[in-house]
């Protein structure tokens, strides 16, 4: 839980960013050895198991998060315009909360969408022994060349971290759900292990960046004397 209050956890910062990037590249290179074997393993699972994971994977879609949060923040904004005192304060807090969820999920998701089209990695369905790594960079149309990074994994981890920043006790249950959604992308044959790993990292970093942006402006979060980032109380404190 302590790591949640740091601007960048686990020692990540400007001085160490390059080493983290190198280490992550090495990790992806190592995990690539498992990409194809895991795809084959998933293809051999019983149809009943794969059916369950097809249901799970739907929760990695961003629409069910972005649309309600956008409508909710618009409603909260309108309420804040026509009310006073305690109700207005409550509406503004809801506005900030929903804005954070919307941006915390939407910004990393947008980056993932752009990256997967720029990189153009082929999905598992395109795999062949002659070309185990196939790319079509700057491909904006072909779904089969939008594998890296996984958008569902990005959404799952960005949502998990965004909620955990607001309610820290939900961290481990939310991360467990995110891992399950990310794993489902392998089981349904949509992504490789390296795709979901990159998506998880992107979602985590994206949620952190949005949280730090909000904190820099005193929105929803604030900084303590030792530099920790903590959530402001959500309940109205004055009438």
Secondary structure, 3 states (H helix, E strand, C coil): CHHHHCCCCCCCCCCCHHHHHHHHHHHHHHHHHHHHHHHHHHHCCCHHHHHHHHHHHHHHCCHHHHHHHHHHHHHHHHHHHHCCHHHHHHHHHHHHHHHHHHHHHHHHHHHHHHHHHHHCECCHHHCCCCCCCCECCCCCCCHHHCCCCCHHHHHHHHHHHHHHHHCHHHHHHHHHHHHHHHHHHHHCCCCCHHHHHHHHHHHHHHHHHHHHHHHHCCCCEEECCCCCEEECCCCCCCC
